[in-house]
Amino acid sequence: MAFSPDTALQYLDRARARGQLAHAYIVSGLDSPARLDFAAELARRINHSQAPDLAAMGSEGVHVVEAQSKSRAIVVDQIRALEHVIHQRAAPGRHKIGVILEADRMNPQATNAFLKTLEEPPPDSLLLLLTGSPSQLLETVLSRCQRLTLAAP
């Protein structure tokens, strides 16, 4: 089932208030900028941030991973850097948030490295895998994440 971004945020706000926020979500649907805006708003709500975007939230425990190599793939070193941040202690009242843009672009080595974090998530962490092609993710990744499909309001 697909939700408007506002409805999805309300759902996640209620889950957080009940202590039932999952450790990882696959966010799909809509276009890439809309998924990015959704992730930024969710991170602002969870960490009570006033930052305008995800890039500005780096000092607030938010780490963004996106394809940067010529091959347009997310490589294992990027995932290891994310894991380093996610395994640090969160500031009081905050979460460590990892956002993987176009998560379906993780190469096999990156995906395998990421599975350990998905299987044993550190406390007070949240992983957001943004993708337009969730079917391109490994079944083992899909099975360890909650799916959240966004739709136009």
SULSULSUL-V151740 format. One record per run of one state. SS is the DSSP state (2 for helix, 1 for strand, 0 for the rest). FROM is the first residue (numbers start at 1). LEN is the number of residues. If there is no record, write none. Layout:
ss=SS from=FROM len=LEN
ss=SS from=FROM len=LEN
This chain:
ss=0 from=1 len=1
ss=1 from=2 len=3
ss=2 from=5 len=13
ss=0 from=18 len=6
ss=1 from=24 len=6
ss=0 from=30 len=2
ss=2 from=32 len=16
ss=0 from=48 len=7
ss=2 from=55 len=6
ss=0 from=61 len=1
ss=1 from=62 len=4
ss=0 from=66 len=8
ss=1 from=74 len=1
ss=0 from=75 len=1
ss=2 from=76 len=11
ss=0 from=87 len=9
ss=1 from=96 len=5
ss=0 from=101 len=2
ss=2 from=103 len=3
ss=1 from=106 len=1
ss=0 from=107 len=1
ss=2 from=108 len=12
ss=0 from=120 len=5
ss=1 from=125 len=6
ss=0 from=131 len=3
ss=2 from=134 len=3
ss=0 from=137 len=2
ss=2 from=139 len=4
ss=0 from=143 len=3
ss=1 from=146 len=6
ss=0 from=152 len=2
